[in-house]
Amino acid sequence: MAPSVDLDDRALLEALAGGDLGAMRKLYDRHAPWLSVRLARRCNDREVVADVLQDTFVAVWRGAERFRGTGEVGAWMWGIAIRRLVSRLRLRRDVVPMADPLRRGRTSEVTLEDELLACVEYGDLGGALASLSPDLRAAIQATVLDGLTIREAATLLGIPAGTVKTRVHRAKAHLRASLVEGGPR
């Protein structure tokens, strides 16, 4: 089956599981740009980001038939990518993980993803997340939004696991207060 522009991601994964190289090209064209941007927001080494992106698509190629069909294909691919990045960071101590783009002084750059997360998808939660300190927001982003374990988040953020747990606990308390009780604690 030759993939067409009209095929959705699930259909492309099915075609890929059947060995269709064209489906792989289409998935790469659709997902590589945003995956690369998200990875680059978490790592300062372009070479590592490029390697992780390549590893991600190799894993997608080899594991297309393992997609369970629950959730979005892009979210599944992001899960693969972020875990590949964490694995790579475990091996390289010279790579600095980037917990939050605000730390790099890029306060004027707001990505479409940031706007969607803050304004559309999460409603009031977007404002509550924005009110968190960068350290607390990074811990919540890694553990909740990216779905990493505490240990994986600690590796990504370059801090001890206990610190991640504390920050997640504090962030949840702040979010709860902001959303339920009407203001931060």
C-alpha positions as CSV (number, residue, x, y, z in Angstrom):
1,M,0.0,0.0,0.0
2,A,1.5,3.3,-1.0
3,P,0.9,6.1,1.5
4,S,-1.0,9.1,0.4
5,V,-1.2,12.5,1.9
6,D,-4.6,11.7,3.3
7,L,-3.5,8.8,5.5
8,D,-3.6,9.5,9.2
9,D,-0.8,8.5,11.6
10,R,-2.4,5.3,12.6
11,A,-2.8,4.2,9.0
12,L,0.8,5.1,8.3
13,L,2.0,3.0,11.3
14,E,0.0,0.1,10.0
15,A,1.6,0.5,6.6
16,L,5.0,0.9,8.3
17,A,4.5,-2.4,10.2
18,G,4.0,-4.0,6.8
19,G,7.4,-2.7,5.6
20,D,6.2,0.4,3.7
21,L,9.2,2.8,3.5
22,G,7.0,5.6,2.1
23,A,4.9,5.5,5.3
24,M,8.1,6.0,7.3
25,R,9.0,9.0,5.1
26,K,5.6,10.5,5.7
27,L,5.7,9.9,9.5
28,Y,9.2,11.4,9.6
29,D,8.1,14.5,7.6
30,R,5.2,15.0,9.9
31,H,6.8,14.4,13.3
32,A,10.6,15.0,13.0
33,P,10.4,18.8,13.1
34,W,8.4,19.1,16.3
35,L,10.2,16.2,18.0
36,S,13.5,17.9,17.2
37,V,12.3,21.2,18.7
38,R,11.0,19.6,21.9
39,L,14.2,17.6,22.3
40,A,16.3,20.7,21.7
41,R,14.4,22.5,24.5
42,R,15.7,19.8,26.8
43,C,19.3,19.3,25.6
44,N,22.0,21.8,24.6
45,D,23.8,19.5,22.2
46,R,22.5,19.5,18.6
47,E,24.4,16.4,17.8
48,V,22.8,14.5,20.7
49,V,19.4,15.8,19.6
50,A,20.0,14.6,16.0
51,D,21.2,11.2,17.3
52,V,18.2,10.8,19.6
53,L,15.8,11.8,16.7
54,Q,17.4,9.2,14.5
55,D,17.2,6.5,17.3
56,T,13.6,7.4,17.8
57,F,12.7,6.8,14.2
58,V,14.7,3.6,14.1
59,A,12.6,2.5,17.1
60,V,9.4,3.5,15.4
61,W,10.5,1.5,12.3
62,R,11.3,-1.6,14.3
63,G,8.3,-1.3,16.7
64,A,5.5,0.0,14.6
65,E,3.5,-3.2,15.2
66,R,3.8,-2.6,19.0
67,F,1.7,0.6,18.9
68,R,-1.3,-0.4,21.1
69,G,-3.7,2.0,19.3
70,T,-4.5,3.9,22.5
71,G,-3.7,7.6,22.4
72,E,-2.1,9.6,19.6
73,V,0.8,8.3,17.5
74,G,2.7,11.6,18.2
75,A,2.5,11.1,22.0
76,W,3.7,7.5,21.5
77,M,6.6,8.8,19.5
78,W,7.4,11.5,22.0
79,G,7.5,8.8,24.8
80,I,10.1,7.0,22.7
81,A,12.1,10.2,22.0
82,I,12.2,11.4,25.6
83,R,13.3,8.0,26.9
84,R,16.1,7.9,24.3
85,L,17.2,11.3,25.4
86,V,17.3,10.3,29.0
87,S,19.3,7.2,28.1
88,R,21.8,9.3,26.1
89,L,22.1,11.8,28.9
90,R,23.0,9.0,31.4
91,L,26.0,8.2,29.2
92,R,27.1,11.8,28.6
93,R,27.9,14.0,31.6
94,D,29.1,16.9,29.3
95,V,25.6,17.5,27.9
96,V,23.6,20.0,29.8
97,P,19.9,19.2,30.0
98,M,17.7,22.2,29.4
99,A,14.8,22.2,31.9
100,D,13.1,25.3,30.8
101,P,13.6,27.6,27.8
102,L,13.2,30.6,30.2
103,R,16.5,29.8,31.7
104,R,18.2,30.4,28.4
105,G,16.9,34.0,28.3
106,R,14.4,33.2,25.5
107,T,11.5,34.8,27.2
108,S,10.2,36.5,24.0
109,E,10.0,33.2,22.1
110,V,6.7,31.4,22.6
111,T,6.1,28.3,20.6
112,L,2.8,27.1,19.3
113,E,3.1,24.1,21.6
114,D,3.5,26.4,24.6
115,E,0.4,28.5,23.6
116,L,-1.7,25.4,23.1
117,L,-0.7,23.8,26.3
118,A,-1.3,27.0,28.3
119,C,-4.4,28.3,26.6
120,V,-6.4,25.7,24.8
121,E,-5.8,22.2,26.1
122,Y,-5.5,22.9,29.8
123,G,-7.7,26.0,30.3
124,D,-7.1,27.3,33.9
125,L,-4.3,24.9,34.4
126,G,-2.2,26.8,31.8
127,G,-2.3,29.9,34.0
128,A,-1.5,27.8,37.1
129,L,1.4,26.1,35.4
130,A,2.8,29.5,34.2
131,S,2.7,30.8,37.8
132,L,5.1,28.0,39.0
133,S,8.7,28.8,39.4
134,P,10.9,27.4,36.5
135,D,12.3,24.6,38.8
136,L,8.8,23.4,39.8
137,R,7.5,23.7,36.3
138,A,10.4,21.7,34.9
139,A,9.7,18.9,37.5
140,I,6.0,18.8,36.6
141,Q,6.7,18.9,32.9
142,A,9.2,16.0,33.1
143,T,7.1,13.8,35.3
144,V,3.5,14.6,34.3
145,L,3.5,16.1,30.8
146,D,6.5,14.0,29.5
147,G,5.6,10.9,31.6
148,L,9.0,10.3,32.9
149,T,9.7,8.4,36.1
150,I,11.3,10.3,39.0
151,R,14.6,8.7,38.2
152,E,14.4,9.6,34.5
153,A,13.4,13.2,35.4
154,A,16.3,13.4,37.8
155,T,18.7,12.4,35.0
156,L,17.1,14.8,32.5
157,L,17.1,17.7,34.9
158,G,20.5,16.9,36.4
159,I,19.3,16.9,40.0
160,P,18.8,14.2,42.7
161,A,15.6,12.1,42.6
162,G,14.7,13.3,46.1
163,T,14.8,16.9,44.8
164,V,12.5,16.0,41.9
165,K,10.0,14.4,44.4
166,T,10.1,17.5,46.5
167,R,9.6,19.8,43.6
168,V,6.7,17.7,42.2
169,H,5.1,17.7,45.6
170,R,5.4,21.4,46.0
171,A,4.2,22.0,42.4
172,K,1.1,19.9,43.0
173,A,0.3,21.7,46.2
174,H,0.7,25.1,44.4
175,L,-1.4,23.9,41.4
176,R,-4.1,22.6,43.8
177,A,-4.2,25.9,45.7
178,S,-4.4,27.9,42.5
179,L,-7.1,25.8,40.9
180,V,-9.2,24.7,43.8
181,E,-8.7,27.3,46.5
182,G,-8.3,30.3,44.2
183,G,-4.7,31.3,44.8
184,P,-1.2,30.0,45.5
185,R,-0.1,28.8,48.9
